[in-house]
Amino acid sequence: MRSSRGALLALVLAVVVAGGVVAWIALTGRPAPKPGCTVVMADGSSFDLTVEQARNAATIAAVGRRLGMPDHAVTVALATAIQESRLRNLPGGDRDSAGLFQQRPSQGWGDYEEVTDPVYAATAFYERLRDQPGWADLTVTQAAQLVQRSAFPEAYAQWETEAAAAAGALTGAKPGALTCANLSPGAPEANIAAVAGAELGTATLSGPHPAAEGWAFATWLVANATRFGLDGVTFDGVTWTADSGAWTTTGPRDGVLSLHRAGAG
């Protein structure tokens, strides 16, 4: 009986979504805009990420911050994951490689379930990076190669600009530099307190925060909006909404973080 109800609910949701797409096309003559995220770079240009890529990038940055790693380490980790998996949690790869960083169980990275767990994989990457003498003084590609031992070590360098921009946004160094638009958040897919504890190291998100921490948390929430069923995030008087994707000033600069769940009124 339960499976029948689940199948019926899935069918109803599919009809609703399809109806919405048809209505949009009928009204505008254009396909409905796809959900996605954008990171603004230092020169004002930008690059796009899928919602999946943004979520994985947010996890990598959050774990780095929880471990006390500097922004340079987050840039190294993001450049590595972009090169290895395009920020997708891949189920397989070359030989026994898997996950965001294409870590190999046969090379001591952990078992398959571990290397395909984004939090575990990011933690393992940072811990191995931290063990490398002098890594902080190396370029992104040199530091990445110390960890990855890739047959193509120069490949990481091509992603440095994008990785640095994403790191700046996700660590809070560049406020509002990451945004996601055209989202339609529904019921939460995961418990926000549990995920925040694992990734950020705290479940206390709402309330006052120092600027960098508040922006790091706010941007993490935006990247995970569909995961947690959020349609609005506000920090320091600036609000992001899921439909527009814009950060706009909505109140005084108070250093307070708040979130709004879809359908909460």
N, C-alpha and C positions, 0 to 999 in steps of 0.2 A: 504493500500500500504506500509506504514511504517513498519507494523508488518511483512509483507512478506519479505521486504528487511532485517529486523533484523534476521528473521529465516534463510534466505539465507546466511547472513554473519556468523551466528553461525555455519551453516553447513560447510562453507568453512574453518573456523578456526579449526573445529573438524577434517576435512580431513587433514589439514596442520599438526596439532599436531600428529595425528595418523601416517601420513607419516613419520614424523621425528622420531618417536619411532621405526617404522619398519626399517627405514634406519640405525638407531643406532644398532639395534639388528643384522641386516645383516652385518654391518661392523665389529662389535666387538664380536658377538656371545653372548653378555650379555644384560640384560634388561637396558634401559636407567636409569642413576642415578636419584634418586628422589630429588626434591628440599628440602632443609632443612637447619637448622642452628645448630651451635655447640658453646658451651661455654667451655673455658679452665679453669680448677680449679687451685688452688694454688699449688697442688702437681704435676701439669703437666698432670693429667688425664683430661678427658672431658666428657660431656654429651650432648645428642642431643635434639633439639627442632624442632617441625614442624614450618613452616613459620607462621602459625596462633598463635602458642604458643609464638614465639619470638616477634611477633607484640604486643600481649597482655602484655607480660613482659615489653616491651619497653614503652608501655603506662603507666603501673603502676609505673615504675621508673621515667618517665618524669614528671608525676603528683606529685610524691613525691619531686622531685627536684624543681618544680615550687612553691610548698608550703613551701619550705625551710626546709624540713625534712632531718635529717641526714641519712647516709647510713644504719645505724642499722634499721631505720624505713622502708626503702626500702626492706631490707632483711626480716623483719617481714611480710610486705605486700606480697612479692613474695612467701614466705613459706606458707602463709595462702592461697593464690590463687592456688598454686600447690596442696595443700591438698584438698581444697574445689572443684576445678573444673578442675585440671590438666591444668590450664591456658587456658581454653576454656570458651567462653561466652555462658554458657549453658542456654537454654530457660526455663528450669525448674529443679526441684530437690525435696528434701524432703519437704513435705507440700507446702508452697508457696515460697520456696527458688528459686532464679534464679541469673544468671550472674556469673561473675568471682569469687566473694566472697560468692556466695550463700546467698545473703542478702534477708531478708524476709520483704516484704511490711507491713505485719501485725505487725512487730516488730519495726516499725518506721524508716525503712531505706529509704523510698521513694516509689513511685508507680512502677509498673512493668517496664514501659518504662525507668524509671530512673535507676533502679538497673541493667538493662541489657545494659546500656550505660557504656562502660568501663571507660570513663573519670569521669562520675558522681560517679560510684561505687568506684573507687580508691580514689577520693576526700573524699567521705563519710567515707571510711575506715580510712584514715589518720586523718581526723578531729576527729573521735571518739577515735582513738589511742592517739592523742595529748591531749585529755581531761582527760586521765587516769593518776592520780598522780604517779610519780616515774617510769613510763613505760620505760624510757630510761635506767634504771639500771637493768632491768629484762632480762631474757633470751628470745630468740625468741619465744619459745612456751608459756612462761608465758605472754609475751606482747600480743601475738596473742589471747590467751584465754581471756584476759581482754576485748577484742573487740568482739570476736565471741561467747563466752559462749557455747562452743562446749561440747557435751556429751562425746567426746573423746579428751580431751585437750592435751594429749601427742603425738597425731598424727602429730602435726606441727613440732616437733623436728626432725623427720626423713628427712626433706627437708632442714634443715639449711645449710648444706654444699653447695648444689646446689643453694639455694637462695642467699647465700652470694656471690658466684662466679658470678651469673647473675647480682646481684646488683653492684658488683665491675666493671663489664664490662659496664653496662648501665648508671652508674653515672660518668664514665670517670676515675675512680680510677685505673682501669686495662686496659690500652690501647690495643686495638686489641684483647681482650679476647673473643669477640663474632664475629662470622662470619657466613655468609649464602652462600651456594654454589648451583650450578646447577639451578640457577634461569633463567627465560626467561621473563624479564620485557617487557610489552607492553605498551599500552596506560594507562595513569594515571587513577586510580580508584577514586581518591579524590584530592582536592585542597591542595597542600602542605602547603601553607601559612596559610590557615584556620586551618588545623589540628595541625600544629606547634604552632600556637597561643593558641589553646585550651589545648594542652598537655604540651608543653615546656614553654609557656608563652611569646614566641617571634616568629615573622615570619622572623627575620633577622638571617639567617643561614650562607650563603656564606660570606666569609671574615675572618678577624683575630679574634681569640678567645684565652683566657687563656687555658692552656693545658687541665685541667679537663673538662671545659665546652666544648671545641672543640671536645674532644673524646666522651663526652656524646652525643653531637649533631650528630657526625659522626656515632656512633654506633646505635643511634635511626634511622638515615636514612637507614642504612644497614638493620636493622630489618624490615623496612617499604619499602624496595626497590620495591617490586612488587606492592605495594599500590600506589606508586608515579611514577612508570615507570622509575626507575633509574637502570643503569647498571654500574655505577662507583661512588665512593665517595673517596675524598682525604682530609686528614688533616695532617698538619705538615710534608708534603713531603712523606707521606705513603698512598698508594692507594689500595682500595678494588675494585675488579671487580666481577660482578654477575655470570659470567660463572665459573671462577676458585674458587672464594670464598676466595682467599688469600689476605692478606695485604702485600704489597711489597713496598720497598723504591723506589720512582720515582723522588725525587727532594730534594731540600734543606729543612732543618728544619726551616720553616717560620711561623708556627702557623696559617696558613691560611686554611680555610675549603672551599671546592668546591664540586659540584656534577655534574654528567653527566647524561642526560636523554637518554634513549634508542632511537636509531634512529636519534639522534641529529647530528651525523657526527663528 
